[in-house]
């Protein structure tokens, strides 16, 4: 590759007009000398003084041969001079000249004849130190050889950012010969690269002079138009000896393999991060539906553009045998549908909560029956029928651009409980083996959480059914009292507790009111509650003092093992308008009286039932007509973000309003003090005194 190849004569100049400053000729130190027809020095340049040592005053008018040529070469020089002057043919070559200091040095000469307007002849001699010239020639030859043979793609662009040189390596990288580059801009030669960004970086380098190294760019060139490649691009400015910018040099290294490796490492890290995120975000509650939505939120958009979570309906109803389903048709219940954006594919999915029955032609059915993932990497039109529920849904999937589908079984404790369906519509890449592994890992973690939620809800329903069965459904009307009550289980994320209440008729028109709370949750707490309620009712019906009842209940509770409970018992005598109250570690009842603010009763707290050997004390309290006693468990007032005193103040404030029907008061307290996600159940019992002559229910 030569400089003529690098800078062709027909290439448009980057700048027009004269320019100043040193250039290549100055580096060479080119001297110019003009001789008249007789060989006398007529003109002498400053560079000639630098090369030969003589000033213009010392050289002008003297015979050049006598001044600069050694005697042994004089004849040869004069002969050459005569040939140039006679024939007009230029001469070029090297011969030794004598410096003013007496030394001899080789100079490279170019001699030619000149003629002025009067026909007078002159000889122009252009000379340069041969050592300097040879050094530059070697440097240029070495540079051009390095450029031509470098395995790194190299290019030079002029100040207008048009190619003026490309080496063979860059021709191979770009898949275009040099002549397709020269005179053109990057965006014209390589339109499938981010040419705008590359050219902007080149302008910055040209303006500031600061190199930009190892810029990363990805794209496609004519060398491989169907595959993305990655390159490392370095840019630096080229200046002439005067420091003027004359262009930008670019080096290009193909780093596609390194890019693929780094991408694989990055993807592996992303997958690990996604799995770690799934461990935190899936299973935050024991709600089956929430857990399914959490799985969809993890899968979209990191793994798929749309995700569906379906469980076997038989799993939810308890009719599912262990292992994978073997029936020809399988009934699914849709738990969650998650999409990255609004898309027709969402309408093609089974609505959340709906039940659908599919035969073995459906991909999701094959997935749960085989207990293995089913991958349709490149989805065809014929495959849509196996993915969609019907022809209309298949049309919606086609409209959404579904091109890749993956179904992964949800397996927990060796039992197939459902399937995770993943769709790609916007992501152009099909699902691959790595996606199958990642989806399987997510599905395995989610399946256990979903199964835990399923078992929990089943146990919760059982405990709740047991508890409701053990609680009084319609307390017997009692003389002298108007009764209202509520039982409210914990929220969906909470536990079924051991709260209970009871209204027990006693001899002589007396009534026992009981509210208790077994510590713990679940079926065990509900069963223990049933035992204590039965024991409390039996003891109270013996017309014992409340303190005595609590003492015997404490003994009973101790015999049940590691069980503790709180309890409050009120025995009301309507003939004396007096009640006796005793508590075992329970929150104090609230008393309301017409015309007076509500008050928390100051009672001996007592130890919880099950501590054993602790005495209990009952106190007497007189009540007026219209007075109310509000008995409740801690689920009504205890929260995680407020202290108990603040909550008790809120309770008494609500009770301080106008007189309401007791049913409305129950609804008011539960509505204002309870939250949907409260983790404790609550028992509430309100009794209002009335004249004994007033029949119950009036």
C-alpha positions in Angstrom: 0.0 0.0 0.0 1.5 3.3 -1.1 0.8 6.9 -0.1 -0.6 7.4 -3.6 -3.1 4.6 -2.8 -3.8 6.1 0.5 -4.4 9.6 -0.8 -5.6 9.3 -4.5 -5.3 12.2 -6.8 -9.0 12.3 -7.5 -10.0 12.5 -3.8 -11.6 15.7 -2.9 -9.4 17.9 -0.6 -10.6 18.4 2.9 -9.6 22.1 2.8 -8.9 24.6 -0.1 -6.7 27.7 -0.1 -3.2 28.3 1.1 -2.0 27.0 4.4 1.0 27.9 6.5 3.3 26.0 8.8 5.9 23.3 8.6 5.3 20.2 6.6 7.1 17.1 5.3 9.5 19.2 3.1 10.6 21.0 6.2 11.2 17.7 8.0 13.3 16.7 5.0 15.2 20.1 5.0 14.9 20.4 1.2 17.3 23.0 -0.1 16.8 24.9 -3.4 19.7 26.3 -5.5 19.4 28.0 -8.9 22.5 28.2 -11.2 22.9 30.3 -14.3 23.9 28.8 -17.6 27.6 29.0 -16.6 27.1 27.2 -13.3 27.3 30.2 -11.0 24.9 30.3 -8.0 22.1 32.8 -8.8 19.7 31.9 -6.0 20.3 30.4 -2.6 17.6 29.3 -0.1 18.0 29.3 3.7 17.6 25.5 3.6 20.7 25.4 1.4 22.6 27.3 4.1 21.5 24.8 6.6 22.5 21.9 4.4 25.8 23.2 3.0 26.9 25.7 5.7 27.4 28.7 3.4 25.4 31.9 3.7 23.8 33.5 0.7 26.4 36.2 0.7 29.2 33.5 0.6 27.5 31.4 -2.1 25.9 33.8 -4.6 28.0 34.4 -7.8 30.4 31.5 -7.2 30.6 28.4 -9.3 28.7 25.7 -7.5 30.9 22.9 -8.6 34.0 24.6 -7.2 32.2 25.5 -4.0 30.5 22.2 -3.2 32.2 19.4 -5.2 35.4 17.6 -4.3 38.1 17.7 -7.1 37.8 14.0 -7.7 34.1 14.3 -8.6 34.3 17.7 -10.4 34.5 16.3 -13.9 31.5 14.0 -13.4 29.4 16.9 -12.0 30.3 19.2 -14.8 29.3 16.6 -17.3 26.0 16.0 -15.7 25.4 19.8 -15.6 26.1 20.1 -19.3 23.6 17.2 -20.1 20.9 18.8 -18.1 21.4 22.3 -19.7 21.8 20.9 -23.2 19.0 18.3 -23.3 16.5 19.5 -20.7 16.3 16.1 -19.2 16.3 16.2 -15.4 18.7 14.2 -13.4 18.3 12.6 -10.0 20.8 10.9 -7.8 23.1 11.1 -4.8 26.6 12.2 -4.6 28.9 13.6 -1.9 29.1 17.3 -1.4 31.6 19.4 0.6 30.3 21.2 3.6 31.7 24.6 4.6 33.4 22.9 7.6 35.3 20.7 5.2 33.4 17.5 5.9 31.8 15.5 3.1 28.2 14.2 3.2 25.9 12.5 0.8 23.0 14.6 -0.5 20.1 13.5 -2.6 19.7 15.7 -5.7 17.0 16.5 -8.2 18.2 18.7 -11.1 16.2 20.2 -13.9 16.6 23.0 -16.4 14.6 26.3 -16.2 14.0 28.9 -18.8 12.9 32.5 -18.3 10.9 34.9 -20.5 14.0 36.1 -22.4 15.1 32.5 -23.2 17.9 32.5 -20.6 18.6 29.0 -19.1 19.0 28.1 -15.5 19.5 24.9 -13.5 17.4 24.2 -10.5 18.9 21.9 -7.9 16.7 20.5 -5.1 18.7 18.7 -2.4 18.2 16.9 0.9 20.4 15.1 3.3 20.4 11.5 2.1 20.5 10.1 5.7 17.4 12.1 6.6 15.6 11.1 3.4 16.5 7.4 3.8 15.2 7.5 7.4 11.9 8.9 6.3 11.6 6.4 3.5 12.2 3.6 6.0 9.7 5.0 8.4 7.1 5.4 5.7 7.8 2.0 4.3 7.6 0.5 7.8 4.4 2.4 8.6 2.7 1.3 5.3 3.8 -2.3 5.9 2.5 -2.2 9.4 -0.8 -0.8 8.2 -1.1 -3.3 5.4 -0.1 -6.4 7.4 -1.7 -5.5 10.7 -4.4 -8.0 11.9 -6.1 -5.0 13.4 -8.5 -3.0 11.2 -7.0 0.4 10.6 -8.5 3.4 8.9 -7.7 7.1 8.4 -10.5 9.6 7.8 -10.0 13.2 6.7 -11.4 16.2 8.7 -14.7 15.8 7.0 -14.8 12.2 8.3 -14.4 10.6 4.9 -12.3 7.5 4.5 -8.9 8.1 2.9 -7.2 4.9 4.0 -8.3 1.4 5.0 -6.1 -1.6 5.5 -6.8 -5.1 4.3 -7.8 -6.2 7.8 -10.6 -3.6 7.9 -11.6 -4.6 4.4 -12.1 -8.1 5.7 -14.0 -6.9 8.9 -16.3 -4.7 6.9 -16.7 -7.1 3.9 -16.0 -4.3 1.5 -12.9 -3.4 -0.6 -11.0 -0.2 0.0 -12.5 1.6 -3.0 -15.9 1.2 -1.5 -14.7 3.1 1.5 -12.5 5.9 0.1 -14.3 9.2 -0.1 -17.3 8.0 1.9 -18.6 8.5 5.4 -19.1 5.7 7.9 -22.9 5.9 7.7 -22.7 5.5 3.9 -20.4 2.5 4.1 -21.8 0.7 7.2 -25.5 1.7 7.6 -26.2 -1.2 10.0 -23.9 0.1 12.7 -24.5 2.8 15.1 -22.8 5.2 12.7 -24.3 8.4 14.2 -22.6 7.6 17.6 -19.3 6.6 15.9 -19.2 9.8 13.8 -20.1 11.9 16.8 -17.2 10.4 18.7 -14.9 11.1 15.8 -15.9 14.7 15.7 -15.2 15.0 19.5 -11.7 13.5 19.0 -11.1 15.8 16.0 -12.1 18.8 18.1 -10.5 18.1 21.4 -7.6 16.0 20.4 -8.3 13.6 23.2 -8.3 9.9 22.1 -11.2 7.6 22.8 -10.1 4.1 23.5 -11.9 0.8 23.5 -15.3 2.1 22.5 -17.7 -0.8 22.3 -20.1 -1.2 19.4 -22.3 -4.0 18.2 -23.8 -4.3 14.7 -23.7 -6.0 11.4 -21.5 -5.5 8.3 -21.6 -6.9 4.8 -18.9 -9.4 5.9 -21.6 -11.3 8.0 -25.0 -9.6 7.4 -27.0 -12.1 9.3 -25.2 -12.1 12.7 -24.3 -9.4 15.2 -20.7 -8.8 15.8 -18.9 -6.8 18.5 -15.9 -4.5 18.0 -13.6 -2.5 20.1 -13.0 0.9 18.4 -10.2 3.3 19.4 -10.0 6.8 17.9 -7.2 9.3 17.9 -6.5 12.5 16.1 -3.7 12.9 13.4 -1.8 16.2 13.4 0.7 17.5 10.9 4.2 18.7 12.2 2.6 22.1 12.9 0.0 20.5 15.2 -2.8 21.1 12.8 -5.5 18.4 12.7 -5.4 16.5 9.4 -7.8 13.7 10.2 -8.8 10.9 12.5 -7.2 7.4 12.8 -9.3 4.5 13.9 -8.3 1.0 15.0 -10.9 -1.8 15.0 -10.6 -5.1 16.8 -13.3 -7.8 16.5 -14.2 -8.8 20.1 -17.3 -10.9 19.2 -16.1 -14.0 21.1 -15.2 -12.0 24.2 -18.6 -10.2 23.9 -20.4 -13.5 23.7 -18.5 -14.8 26.8 -19.2 -11.6 28.8 -22.8 -11.7 27.7 -23.0 -15.3 28.8 -21.5 -14.4 32.2 -23.8 -11.4 32.5 -26.8 -13.6 31.7 -25.7 -16.2 34.2 -25.5 -13.5 36.8 -28.9 -12.2 35.8 -30.3 -15.7 36.1 -28.8 -16.1 39.6 -30.1 -12.7 40.6 -33.5 -13.6 39.3 -33.5 -16.9 41.3 -32.3 -15.1 44.4 -35.1 -12.5 43.8 -37.6 -15.3 43.5 -36.6 -16.7 46.8 -37.5 -13.4 48.4 -40.5 -12.3 46.4 -42.4 -15.6 45.9 -44.2 -17.0 49.0 -44.4 -13.8 51.0 -47.9 -14.8 52.1 -49.8 -18.1 52.5 -52.4 -16.9 50.0 -52.6 -19.2 47.0 -53.6 -16.4 44.6 -51.0 -13.9 45.8 -48.3 -16.6 45.5 -49.3 -17.3 41.9 -49.2 -13.6 41.0 -45.8 -13.3 42.6 -44.5 -16.1 40.3 -45.9 -14.2 37.3 -44.3 -11.0 38.4 -40.9 -12.7 38.6 -41.2 -14.3 35.2 -42.3 -11.1 33.4 -40.5 -9.4 31.8 -37.2 -11.0 32.7 -38.0 -14.4 31.2 -41.2 -14.0 29.2 -43.5 -11.3 27.8 -46.6 -13.1 29.2 -46.9 -15.7 31.9 -49.9 -17.8 33.1 -50.1 -19.9 36.3 -52.7 -22.7 36.3 -53.2 -25.4 38.9 -55.0 -28.7 38.7 -58.5 -28.1 40.0 -58.4 -31.6 41.6 -55.5 -30.4 43.7 -57.6 -27.6 45.1 -60.6 -29.8 45.8 -58.5 -32.6 47.4 -59.5 -35.2 44.8 -56.1 -35.4 43.1 -54.1 -38.7 43.5 -50.3 -38.5 44.1 -48.1 -38.1 41.0 -49.0 -36.7 37.6 -52.6 -36.8 36.3 -53.4 -39.7 34.1 -56.9 -38.8 32.9 -57.4 -38.2 29.2 -58.6 -34.7 30.0 -57.3 -32.5 32.8 -59.2 -29.7 34.5 -57.2 -26.5 35.3 -58.0 -23.5 37.4 -56.4 -20.2 36.3 -54.6 -18.5 39.2 -52.7 -15.7 37.5 -52.0 -14.0 34.2 -49.2 -11.5 33.9 -48.2 -9.5 30.8 -45.4 -7.0 30.2 -47.8 -4.7 28.4 -51.4 -4.7 27.1 -51.6 -7.3 24.4 -54.2 -9.5 22.7 -52.4 -12.5 24.2 -53.9 -11.5 27.6 -57.4 -12.0 26.2 -56.4 -15.3 24.8 -55.5 -16.6 28.3 -58.0 -18.3 30.5 -59.5 -15.6 32.9 -58.2 -15.7 36.4 -60.5 -17.9 38.6 -62.0 -19.7 35.6 -61.9 -23.5 35.2 -61.0 -25.1 31.9 -60.8 -28.7 30.8 -58.2 -29.7 28.1 -57.4 -32.9 26.4 -54.0 -34.3 25.5 -53.7 -32.2 22.4 -53.0 -29.2 24.6 -49.4 -28.4 25.4 -50.2 -27.6 29.0 -51.9 -31.0 29.4 -48.9 -32.9 27.9 -46.7 -30.9 30.3 -48.5 -31.9 33.5 -49.1 -35.5 32.3 -45.4 -36.1 31.5 -44.2 -33.9 34.4 -41.6 -32.5 32.0 -41.2 -29.1 30.3 -42.6 -28.8 26.8 -40.7 -26.3 24.6 -41.9 -24.9 21.3 -38.9 -22.7 20.5 -40.1 -21.7 17.0 -43.9 -21.7 17.1 -45.7 -22.5 13.9 -49.2 -21.6 12.9 -50.2 -25.2 13.5 -48.8 -25.1 17.0 -51.1 -22.3 18.0 -54.0 -24.8 18.3 -52.2 -26.7 21.0 -51.4 -23.5 23.0 -54.7 -21.6 22.7 -58.0 -22.7 24.3 -59.9 -22.4 21.0 -59.7 -20.9 17.5 -60.6 -17.4 18.6 -57.8 -17.5 21.2 -55.4 -18.8 18.6 -56.1 -15.8 16.4 -55.5 -13.5 19.3 -52.1 -15.2 19.9 -51.2 -14.8 16.3 -52.2 -11.1 16.4 -50.0 -10.6 19.5 -47.0 -12.1 17.6 -46.5 -15.2 19.7 -43.4 -17.0 18.3 -42.1 -19.1 21.2 -43.8 -21.0 24.0 -42.7 -22.9 27.0 -44.8 -24.9 29.5 -43.1 -26.0 32.8 -44.8 -28.3 35.4 -45.3 -27.1 38.9 -44.1 -30.0 41.1 -44.2 -30.0 44.8 -43.2 -32.9 47.0 -43.3 -35.3 44.0 -46.8 -34.2 43.0 -47.7 -32.3 39.9 -50.0 -29.5 41.0 -50.1 -27.3 37.9 -48.1 -25.6 35.1 -46.3 -22.3 34.4 -46.9 -21.1 30.8 -44.4 -18.7 29.3 -44.9 -16.8 26.0 -42.6 -14.5 24.0 -44.1 -11.9 21.7 -41.9 -8.8 21.9 -38.6 -10.5 22.8 -37.3 -11.7 19.4 -35.2 -14.5 20.8 -36.8 -17.9 21.1 -36.7 -19.8 24.4 -33.6 -22.0 24.6 -32.2 -24.7 26.9 -31.0 -22.1 29.4 -34.4 -20.6 29.6 -35.9 -24.1 30.3 -33.5 -24.6 33.2 -34.2 -21.1 34.6 -38.0 -21.6 34.2 -37.7 -25.0 35.9 -35.9 -23.5 38.8 -38.5 -20.8 39.3 -41.3 -23.2 38.9 -39.8 -25.6 41.5 -39.5 -22.8 44.1 -42.9 -21.4 43.3 -44.6 -24.8 43.4 -43.5 -25.5 46.9 -44.8 -22.0 48.0 -48.1 -22.6 46.1 -48.4 -26.0 47.7 -47.7 -24.6 51.1 -50.4 -22.0 50.5 -52.8 -24.7 49.4 -52.2 -26.8 52.4 -52.4 -23.8 54.7 -55.7 -22.7 53.3 -57.1 -26.2 53.6 -56.0 -26.4 57.2 -57.3 -22.9 57.9 -60.7 -23.8 56.5 -60.7 -26.9 58.6 -59.8 -24.9 61.8 -62.2 -22.1 61.0 -65.0 -24.7 60.4 -64.2 -26.3 63.7 -64.0 -23.0 65.6 -67.3 -21.8 64.2 -68.9 -25.1 65.1 -67.7 -24.8 68.7 -68.8 -21.2 69.1 -72.4 -20.4 70.1 -74.6 -19.7 67.1 -77.6 -18.2 68.9 -77.0 -17.5 72.6 -80.1 -18.0 74.7 -82.0 -14.8 75.5 -81.2 -13.7 79.0 -83.3 -11.7 81.5 -82.2 -8.1 82.1 -79.6 -8.1 79.3 -79.5 -7.2 75.7 -76.7 -9.1 73.9 -74.8 -8.6 70.7 -71.7 -10.5 69.6 -69.3 -11.0 66.7 -66.6 -13.4 65.8 -64.2 -12.4 63.0 -61.4 -14.6 61.8 -57.9 -13.3 60.9 -57.3 -11.9 57.5 -56.3 -14.0 54.5 -52.6 -13.8 55.5 -53.2 -14.6 59.1 -54.0 -17.6 61.3 -57.2 -19.0 62.7 -56.9 -18.4 66.4 -58.5 -19.7 69.6 -60.8 -16.8 70.5 -64.2 -17.6 71.9 -67.2 -16.1 73.7 -70.2 -17.5 75.5 -73.4 -16.4 77.1 -74.5 -18.9 79.8 -77.9 -18.8 81.6 -77.6 -19.4 85.3 -80.1 -20.0 88.1 -82.2 -17.1 89.5 -82.1 -15.2 86.1 -78.4 -14.6 86.4 -76.2 -14.7 83.3 -72.5 -15.5 82.8 -70.6 -13.7 80.0 -67.3 -15.3 79.0 -64.7 -14.1 76.5 -61.4 -16.0 76.1 -58.3 -16.3 73.9 -56.2 -19.4 73.6 -52.6 -18.5 72.7 -51.5 -20.0 69.4 -53.3 -20.7 66.1 -54.6 -23.4 63.8 -56.5 -26.5 64.5 -54.8 -27.1 67.9 -55.8 -23.7 69.2 -59.4 -24.2 67.9 -59.6 -27.6 69.6 -58.2 -26.3 72.9 -60.6 -23.4 72.7 -63.5 -26.0 72.4 -62.2 -27.8 75.5 -61.9 -24.6 77.6 -65.3 -23.3 76.5 -67.0 -26.5 77.5 -65.2 -26.5 80.8 -66.0 -22.9 81.4 -69.7 -23.5 80.6 -69.9 -26.5 82.9 -68.2 -24.7 85.8 -70.3 -21.6 85.4 -73.5 -23.6 85.3 -72.6 -24.7 88.9 -73.2 -21.0 89.9 -69.7 -20.7 91.1 -68.0 -17.3 91.7 -66.0 -16.1 88.6 -62.7 -16.3 90.6 -63.5 -20.0 91.4 -64.3 -20.7 87.8 -61.0 -19.3 86.7 -59.1 -21.2 89.3 -60.6 -24.5 88.1 -60.1 -23.5 84.5 -56.4 -22.8 85.3 -56.1 -26.3 86.7 -57.8 -27.8 83.6 -55.5 -25.7 81.3 -52.4 -26.9 83.1 -53.5 -30.5 82.4 -53.7 -29.8 78.7 -49.9 -29.5 78.4 -48.1 -26.4 77.0 -51.3 -24.3 76.7 -52.0 -20.9 77.9 -55.1 -18.7 77.6 -56.6 -15.4 78.8 -60.2 -15.1 80.0 -62.7 -12.7 81.5 -65.9 -13.9 83.2 -68.8 -11.6 84.2 -71.8 -13.0 86.2 -74.7 -10.5 86.2 -77.6 -10.6 88.6 -80.5 -8.6 87.2 -82.4 -8.6 90.5 -79.6 -6.7 92.3 -78.3 -4.9 89.1 -74.8 -6.1 90.2 -72.2 -8.1 88.5 -69.0 -9.9 89.6 -66.0 -9.9 87.3 -62.7 -11.8 87.3 -60.0 -11.8 84.7 -57.1 -14.2 83.9 -54.5 -12.0 82.1 -57.2 -10.6 79.8 -57.6 -7.0 78.6 -60.1 -5.0 80.8 -63.7 -4.7 79.7 -65.1 -1.2 78.9 -68.1 0.2 80.8 -70.4 2.8 79.2 -73.1 4.6 81.1 -75.6 7.2 79.7 -74.3 10.7 80.2 -70.8 9.5 81.2 -67.6 8.9 79.2 -66.6 5.2 78.6 -64.1 3.8 81.1 -61.8 0.8 81.2 -62.5 -1.2 84.3 -59.7 -1.2 86.8 -59.6 -4.9 87.7 -57.0 -7.3 89.2 -55.3 -8.5 86.1 -54.6 -12.1 87.2 -52.2 -14.5 85.5 -53.2 -16.3 82.2 -54.8 -19.7 82.5 -52.2 -22.5 82.4 -49.6 -20.7 84.7 -50.9 -22.8 87.6 -51.2 -22.1 91.3 -52.0 -18.4 91.0 -55.1 -17.1 92.9 -57.8 -15.1 91.1 -59.9 -12.3 92.5 -63.4 -11.2 91.6 -64.8 -7.7 92.2 -68.4 -6.5 92.4 -69.7 -3.8 90.1 -73.1 -2.1 90.2 -74.7 -1.3 86.9 -77.5 1.0 86.0 -80.2 0.6 83.4 -78.7 1.2 80.0 -75.1 0.5 81.1 -73.0 -1.5 78.7 -70.1 -3.9 79.2 -67.9 -4.4 76.2 -65.8 -7.6 76.3 -63.3 -8.3 73.6 -60.1 -10.2 72.7 -56.8 -8.6 71.9 -57.3 -9.0 68.1 -59.6 -6.0 68.3 -57.1 -3.5 69.6 -53.5 -4.8 69.1 -51.5 -3.7 66.1 -47.9 -3.7 65.2 -47.5 0.0 64.6 -49.3 1.4 67.6 -49.0 0.8 71.3 -51.8 -0.8 73.3 -52.7 2.3 75.3 -53.3 4.3 72.1 -55.5 1.6 70.7 -57.5 1.3 73.9 -58.0 5.1 73.8 -59.3 4.7 70.3 -61.7 2.0 71.5 -63.2 4.1 74.3 -63.4 7.1 71.9 -65.6 5.1 69.5 -67.8 4.0 72.4 -68.3 7.6 73.5 -70.6 8.5 70.7 -74.4 8.6 70.8 -76.3 5.5 72.0 -76.7 3.0 69.1 -78.2 -0.4 68.7 -75.7 -3.0 69.9 -75.5 -4.5 66.4 -74.4 -1.2 65.0 -71.8 -0.8 67.8 -70.3 -4.2 66.9 -70.1 -3.2 63.2 -68.6 0.2 64.1 -65.8 -1.3 66.3 -64.8 -3.9 63.8 -65.0 -1.5 60.9 -62.8 1.2 62.5 -60.4 -0.9 64.5 -59.8 -3.9 62.2 -57.7 -4.1 59.0 -58.3 -6.6 56.2 -54.8 -8.1 56.7 -54.9 -8.4 60.6 -53.1 -11.5 61.7 -55.3 -12.3 64.7 -59.0 -13.2 65.1 -61.3 -11.3 67.4 -64.2 -12.2 69.6 -66.5 -9.3 70.7 -69.4 -9.5 73.2 -71.5 -6.5 74.2 -74.2 -6.6 77.0 -76.6 -3.8 77.8 -78.7 -3.8 81.0 -82.4 -3.3 80.7 -85.3 -3.6 83.1 -86.0 -7.1 84.3 -89.6 -6.6 83.4 -88.7 -6.0 79.8 -89.0 -9.3 77.9 -85.9 -10.5 76.0 -85.8 -9.5 72.4 -87.9 -6.3 73.0 
